[in-house]
Amino acid sequence: MKVELTNKKIYLMPFTPNSILLYYLLREQGIEIIGFCDNDSQLHNKMYHSKRLLSPADAFKRESEAVVILSEIVFYNNNESQLREIGFQEIKKLDELSFPDVDLMQFVEILSESDYSELIPNQMVYSSYLVNLIVSLKTWDALIYELRSHFIKPYVFKEKEIADCLLQEFSSRFLVCVNASGYLNNGYFFRCLDNLAAQTYCNYSIVIVVTPQNKDAVEKELSRTKLNDVVCLSSTAHYSNIDTITFVRKEFTDYQMYDYLISVGANDEYARNALAVFASEFRANASLQVFTANEDRLYNGDYIAPYYKRDYQKNKLIDAKGLIRNLVCVKSDYKEDFSCLEPGDIYVIDDILYHYRVLEAIKSDNLIKPIAFYLPQFYPLPPKKFFLGERVFLYYIIL
């Protein structure tokens, strides 16, 4: 091994087939890890072969001097930034390790059995792909070279342009439902409001669902914006963005004056042309009732990790709630319960229109516990690689 790991306490991050392969490779060298790190809150405190899956923050609390080995090449920079912010000092990368004398074929059966499928079911496509790579390449160096070759250019968000002349043709009226019922970062909330004020499509009104503990902060930030006639609805409960729409339909009778209700988290932002793009799609799909659009993540001012929902929808890799968890837009006369939705009932606009904020450092005085985030991702591969339907993808759970 190029990296000396003997007598070190080691975490692997994230919990993916790459990390599981590395777990067995290290064991074969007589090195035991102490656990896995992952930002998927649904995995936290679960076990894999007596190794606990922890959030990076919890892992640091348990073993602040541990080495963290990152197993996903395409997410090295994002993962390393997060870990250094938390306080980890020693961070290594998959391709810094070397196993020249190890025959990877001995791990094919283990990976094929997929005893981790219940923990990460969406990773099974990639697990099969990894097995195929091992069978064809056989050595560690060849595998690393192949994985490196799939490191594509970093994602760059590009605003979808809408011609000014077209904006005059749209007539749909939106009620933007801002969810300020949970954790609220004043600075991010102001950016959310400022982003709404800067939308290129202006035929909308705003209603904010706010809890008593957030009331003063909401009023303060509203006073700093150019927004007028904003309605605030008081709630004692903390809602998801989906439930915020339901709450508004129940508590705000004037919602029927609008054509569509659309959600946004108080710390998040739309693309500048988001409402215009939605209005454009409504004209072409007037009979449809429930819409969403692709998303990315905002982390330290950077746009990262695009979430292309049509691919997940097409290949039935996510339920309806997962598609509309952050961004949902419904006709005002839509009466069905969201829990009855099927993925096929949702029209996905194939543009990045929503920026979900990754909260880098949260200090909450209101006992709200922030949870980690799940960022599904697709990366295209050459046609000679693993095929899924009409398109070719690598699947990742990313951090």
Phi, psi and omega per residue, in radians:
M1 nan 2.352 3.080
K2 -1.168 -0.552 -3.090
V3 -1.775 2.282 3.136
E4 -1.426 2.023 -3.098
L5 -2.071 -0.001 -3.138
T6 -1.078 2.360 3.132
N7 1.107 0.351 3.083
K8 -1.750 2.596 2.969
K9 -1.547 2.215 -2.925
I10 -2.227 2.325 2.893
Y11 -1.906 2.572 2.984
L12 -1.915 2.428 -3.084
M13 -2.502 2.371 -0.134
P14 -1.509 -3.017 3.132
F15 -1.534 1.606 -3.120
T16 -2.357 2.996 3.080
P17 -0.977 -0.599 3.080
N18 -1.049 -0.767 3.132
S19 -1.164 -0.629 -3.138
I20 -1.187 -0.722 3.045
L21 -1.042 -0.783 -3.135
L22 -1.114 -0.646 3.098
Y23 -0.988 -0.799 -3.133
Y24 -1.273 -0.604 3.092
L25 -1.104 -0.760 3.123
L26 -1.152 -0.702 3.097
R27 -1.057 -0.670 3.136
E28 -1.114 -0.448 3.083
Q29 -1.594 0.094 3.133
G30 1.432 0.336 -3.114
I31 -1.958 2.129 3.122
E32 -1.767 2.312 3.040
I33 -1.459 2.889 3.112
I34 -1.774 -0.182 3.109
G35 2.867 -3.081 3.124
F36 -2.060 2.598 2.997
C37 -1.938 2.483 3.074
D38 -2.775 2.589 3.141
N39 -1.590 -0.009 3.088
D40 -1.389 1.924 -3.063
S41 -1.079 -0.419 -3.138
Q42 -1.235 -0.280 3.131
L43 -1.632 -0.278 -2.995
H44 -1.064 2.303 3.126
N45 1.255 0.133 2.971
K46 -1.441 2.904 -3.035
M47 -2.093 2.515 2.943
Y48 -2.290 1.949 -3.122
H49 0.892 0.867 3.099
S50 1.232 0.075 3.098
K51 -1.760 2.234 -3.063
R52 -1.456 2.480 3.070
L53 -1.689 2.125 -3.023
L54 -2.198 2.760 2.930
S55 -1.231 2.693 3.110
P56 -0.977 -0.670 -3.134
A57 -1.127 -0.764 3.123
D58 -1.170 -0.645 3.104
A59 -1.078 -0.695 3.132
F60 -1.152 -0.692 3.115
K61 -1.075 -0.628 -3.103
R62 -1.364 -0.739 -3.075
E63 -2.514 1.483 -3.068
S64 -1.225 -0.342 -3.124
E65 -1.661 0.089 -3.057
A66 -1.210 2.718 2.981
V67 -1.555 2.357 3.040
V68 -1.945 2.171 3.097
I69 -1.798 2.154 -3.134
L70 -1.566 2.238 -3.007
S71 -1.824 -0.114 -3.103
E72 -1.959 1.841 -3.014
I73 -0.997 -0.725 -3.023
V74 -1.222 -0.229 -3.104
F75 -2.045 0.300 -3.132
Y76 -0.891 -0.923 -3.016
N77 -1.074 -0.831 -3.130
N78 -1.114 -0.764 -3.131
N79 -1.133 -0.762 -3.110
E80 -1.129 -0.717 3.117
S81 -1.035 -0.767 -3.134
Q82 -1.101 -0.791 -3.081
L83 -1.163 -0.682 3.126
R84 -1.193 -0.595 3.074
E85 -1.091 -0.681 3.137
I86 -1.207 -0.602 3.105
G87 2.308 -0.066 3.115
F88 -1.136 2.372 -3.109
Q89 -1.763 -0.604 -3.050
E90 -1.910 1.852 -3.100
I91 -2.184 2.169 -3.128
K92 -2.031 2.871 -3.080
K93 -2.138 2.659 -3.067
L94 -0.893 -0.790 -3.043
D95 -1.414 0.056 2.998
E96 -1.516 -0.183 -3.136
L97 -1.609 2.720 3.127
S98 -2.447 2.318 3.091
F99 -2.310 1.196 -2.975
P100 -1.155 -0.480 -3.036
D101 -1.807 0.172 -3.070
V102 -1.699 2.288 3.051
D103 -1.522 1.928 -3.085
L104 -1.161 -0.319 -3.098
M105 -1.054 -0.422 -3.130
Q106 -1.172 -0.289 -3.107
F107 -1.743 -0.044 -3.108
V108 -1.076 -0.793 -3.112
E109 -1.108 -0.703 3.137
I110 -1.085 -0.825 -3.135
L111 -1.197 -0.580 -3.141
S112 -1.219 -0.567 3.134
E113 -1.202 -0.427 3.038
S114 0.883 0.960 3.120
D115 -1.263 0.024 3.084
Y116 -1.855 0.147 -3.031
S117 -1.102 -0.554 3.121
E118 -1.238 -0.474 3.137
L119 -1.383 -0.732 -3.093
I120 -2.327 1.203 -3.083
P121 -1.052 -0.561 -3.126
N122 -1.285 -0.096 3.119
Q123 -1.647 -0.011 -3.031
M124 -1.213 -0.519 3.064
V125 -1.097 -0.837 3.132
Y126 -1.173 -0.601 3.115
S127 -1.041 -0.769 3.096
S128 -1.092 -0.694 3.122
Y129 -1.101 -0.755 -3.141
L130 -1.103 -0.715 3.090
V131 -1.045 -0.777 3.136
N132 -1.087 -0.661 3.100
L133 -1.118 -0.784 -3.126
I134 -1.077 -0.764 -3.131
V135 -1.060 -0.699 -3.081
S136 -1.446 -0.508 -3.028
L137 -1.786 -0.659 2.996
K138 1.261 -0.564 -3.075
T139 -1.936 2.732 -3.133
W140 -1.098 -0.816 -3.095
D141 -1.064 -0.709 3.132
A142 -1.167 -0.658 3.123
L143 -1.140 -0.797 3.136
I144 -1.085 -0.731 3.121
Y145 -1.035 -0.739 -3.124
E146 -1.169 -0.765 3.134
L147 -1.136 -0.669 3.090
R148 -1.094 -0.612 -3.081
S149 -1.145 -0.284 -3.140
H150 -1.651 0.093 3.086
F151 -1.327 1.827 -3.086
I152 -1.597 2.993 3.130
K153 -1.003 2.484 3.127
P154 -0.981 2.549 3.104
Y155 -1.102 2.373 3.068
V156 -2.216 2.124 3.121
F157 -1.267 2.307 3.070
K158 -2.186 2.196 -3.130
E159 -1.163 2.293 3.050
K160 -1.307 2.229 -3.082
E161 -1.525 2.440 3.045
I162 -2.165 2.180 -3.121
A163 -1.084 2.420 -3.119
D164 -0.999 -0.620 -3.117
C165 -1.146 -0.533 3.129
L166 -1.278 -0.547 -3.128
L167 -1.020 -0.531 -3.125
Q168 -1.291 -0.296 -3.079
E169 -1.538 -0.315 -3.083
F170 -1.428 2.518 -3.095
S171 -2.211 -0.098 -3.088
S172 -1.084 2.407 3.129
R173 -1.926 2.200 -3.085
F174 -1.749 2.569 2.844
L175 -1.977 1.895 -3.129
V176 -1.467 2.087 -3.076
C177 -1.795 1.838 -3.082
V178 -1.597 2.178 -3.107
N179 -1.614 1.706 3.080
A180 -1.945 0.579 -3.086
S181 -1.598 -0.199 -3.132
G182 -1.939 -2.550 3.135
Y183 -1.080 2.352 -3.093
L184 -2.227 2.079 3.008
N185 -1.694 2.033 -3.020
N186 -0.966 -0.778 -3.119
G187 -1.108 -0.759 -3.141
Y188 -1.205 -0.647 3.115
F189 -1.102 -0.718 3.089
F190 -1.070 -0.712 3.118
R191 -1.119 -0.643 3.082
C192 -1.055 -0.842 3.141
L193 -1.148 -0.741 3.131
D194 -1.089 -0.652 3.101
N195 -1.124 -0.688 3.091
L196 -1.131 -0.714 3.126
A197 -1.116 -0.453 -3.080
A198 -1.635 0.042 3.137
Q199 -1.026 2.431 -3.128
T200 -1.277 -0.384 3.092
Y201 -1.809 2.152 -2.923
C202 -1.906 0.082 -3.086
N203 -1.523 1.269 -3.104
Y204 -2.684 2.796 2.982
S205 -2.232 2.905 -3.045
I206 -2.192 2.361 2.957
V207 -2.198 2.315 -3.102
I208 -1.966 2.189 3.057
V209 -1.615 2.056 -2.970
V210 -2.350 2.476 3.076
T211 -1.560 2.785 -3.130
P212 -0.956 -0.659 -3.102
Q213 -1.223 -0.339 3.130
N214 -1.747 -0.084 -2.999
K215 -1.006 -0.856 -3.093
D216 -1.111 -0.726 3.140
A217 -1.126 -0.720 3.124
V218 -1.089 -0.811 -3.137
E219 -1.111 -0.670 3.137
K220 -1.105 -0.831 -3.103
E221 -1.234 -0.596 3.082
L222 -1.069 -0.655 -3.108
S223 -1.153 -0.324 -3.118
R224 -1.581 -0.093 -3.051
T225 -1.786 3.059 3.089
K226 -1.675 0.155 -3.083
L227 -1.383 2.471 3.125
N228 -2.146 2.761 3.023
D229 0.967 0.731 3.071
V230 -1.505 2.298 3.135
V231 -1.709 2.321 3.060
C232 -1.922 2.235 3.081
L233 -1.893 2.185 -3.107
S234 -1.454 2.389 3.103
S235 -2.462 2.462 3.080
T236 -1.608 -0.133 -3.106
A237 -1.782 2.745 3.062
H238 -1.739 2.129 -3.028
Y239 -1.914 2.691 2.877
S240 -1.339 2.931 3.099
N241 -1.079 -0.630 3.121
I242 -1.122 -0.830 -3.108
D243 -1.187 -0.406 3.076
T244 -1.078 -0.705 3.093
I245 -1.071 -0.782 3.136
T246 -1.075 -0.749 3.136
F247 -1.094 -0.750 -3.140
V248 -1.109 -0.727 3.136
R249 -1.124 -0.492 -3.114
K250 -1.470 -0.637 -2.981
E251 -1.804 -0.256 -3.065
F252 -2.111 1.644 -3.015
T253 -1.117 -0.445 -3.107
D254 -1.285 -0.018 3.138
Y255 -1.045 -0.423 -3.120
Q256 -1.221 -0.199 3.074
M257 -1.291 -0.218 -3.051
Y258 -1.840 2.781 3.120
D259 -1.460 -0.650 -3.054
Y260 -2.461 2.547 2.983
L261 -1.903 2.353 -3.096
I262 -2.363 2.475 -3.035
S263 -1.713 2.681 2.945
V264 -2.717 2.400 3.059
G265 -1.316 2.574 -3.040
A266 -1.146 -0.345 3.104
N267 -1.715 -0.043 -3.019
D268 -1.805 3.109 -3.127
E269 -2.484 2.655 2.940
Y270 -1.526 2.801 2.823
A271 -1.115 2.668 -3.027
R272 -1.066 -0.534 -3.129
N273 -1.789 0.278 -3.018
A274 -1.007 -0.901 -3.100
L275 -1.117 -0.615 3.097
A276 -1.132 -0.726 3.129
V277 -1.150 -0.751 3.076
F278 -1.019 -0.821 -3.131
A279 -1.045 -0.656 3.103
S280 -1.139 -0.747 -3.130
E281 -1.187 -0.557 3.133
F282 -1.069 -0.664 -3.128
R283 -1.116 -0.651 -3.102
A284 -1.459 -0.288 -3.067
N285 -2.352 0.920 -3.008
A286 -1.108 -0.423 -3.076
S287 -1.458 -0.195 -3.077
L288 -1.478 2.713 -3.006
Q289 -1.980 -0.583 -3.039
V290 -2.175 2.245 -3.087
F291 -2.228 2.711 2.900
T292 -2.598 -3.073 3.127
A293 -2.621 2.927 3.101
N294 -1.142 2.772 -3.106
E295 -2.296 2.843 2.828
D296 -2.347 -2.986 -3.095
R297 -2.111 2.504 3.061
L298 -1.810 2.056 -3.139
Y299 -2.353 2.039 -3.126
N300 0.913 0.654 3.101
G301 1.489 -0.070 -3.133
D302 -1.793 2.549 3.037
Y303 -1.591 2.120 -3.082
I304 -2.349 2.925 2.881
A305 0.916 1.194 3.081
P306 -1.135 2.500 -3.132
Y307 -2.025 1.791 -3.078
Y308 -1.613 1.743 -2.913
K309 -1.277 -0.536 -3.107
R310 -1.058 -0.616 -3.129
D311 -1.165 -0.752 3.080
Y312 -1.148 -0.702 -3.135
Q313 -1.134 -0.814 -3.090
K314 -1.080 -0.724 -3.073
N315 -1.645 0.180 3.038
K316 0.969 0.786 -3.120
L317 -1.782 0.099 -3.126
I318 -2.685 2.653 3.109
D319 -1.544 3.062 -3.080
A320 -1.070 -0.703 -3.122
K321 -1.075 -0.664 3.109
G322 -1.150 -0.548 3.123
L323 -1.230 -0.638 -3.009
I324 -1.961 0.274 -3.030
R325 -0.947 -0.750 -3.127
N326 -1.739 -0.752 -3.019
L327 -2.159 2.012 3.045
V328 -2.398 2.435 3.096
C329 -2.287 2.180 -3.084
V330 -2.254 2.655 3.007
K331 -1.125 2.536 -3.082
S332 -1.125 -0.423 3.132
D333 -1.611 0.167 3.089
Y334 -1.234 2.136 -3.013
K335 -1.921 -0.185 -3.042
E336 -1.263 2.733 3.037
D337 -1.363 2.408 -3.116
F338 -1.081 -0.459 -3.124
S339 -1.177 -0.289 -3.141
C340 -1.563 -0.082 -3.092
L341 -1.209 2.505 2.954
E342 -1.880 2.676 -3.141
P343 -0.927 -0.631 -3.121
G344 -1.219 -0.226 3.114
D345 -1.396 -0.172 -3.005
I346 -1.829 2.278 3.053
Y347 -1.599 2.135 -3.132
V348 -1.730 2.076 3.036
I349 -1.363 2.169 -2.964
D350 -1.511 0.869 3.061
D351 -2.379 2.610 3.046
I352 -1.330 1.909 -3.085
L353 -2.128 -0.022 -3.051
Y354 -2.394 2.313 3.098
H355 -1.962 1.871 3.127
Y356 -1.480 2.210 -3.041
R357 -1.422 2.141 2.986
V358 -1.516 1.988 -3.066
L359 -1.405 1.898 -2.987
E360 -1.213 -0.725 -3.100
A361 -2.497 1.855 -3.057
I362 -1.863 2.202 3.016
K363 -2.178 1.881 -3.048
S364 -1.908 2.294 3.088
D365 -1.661 -0.022 -3.042
N366 -1.909 0.346 3.043
L367 1.159 0.205 3.043
I368 -1.346 2.242 -3.140
K369 -1.704 1.960 3.106
P370 -1.206 2.534 3.110
I371 -1.927 2.770 3.130
A372 -1.273 3.072 -2.977
F373 -2.089 2.683 3.102
Y374 -1.970 2.122 -3.057
L375 -2.119 1.655 3.078
P376 -1.225 2.660 -3.024
Q377 -2.655 2.607 3.044
F378 -2.165 2.457 2.996
Y379 -2.347 2.250 -3.091
P380 -1.247 2.531 3.087
L381 -2.088 2.844 3.056
P382 -1.066 2.672 -3.084
P383 -1.027 -0.406 -3.120
K384 -1.280 -0.151 -3.072
K385 -1.569 -2.760 -3.025
F386 -1.208 2.213 -3.072
F387 -1.782 2.450 3.058
L388 -2.391 1.845 -3.122
G389 1.104 -2.343 -3.087
E390 -1.510 -0.245 -3.061
R391 -2.178 2.877 -3.060
V392 -2.066 2.231 -3.048
F393 -2.469 2.647 2.814
L394 -1.764 2.349 3.136
Y395 -1.859 2.387 3.126
Y396 -2.345 2.551 2.758
I397 -1.690 2.084 -2.991
I398 -2.010 2.878 -3.003
L399 -2.007 nan nan
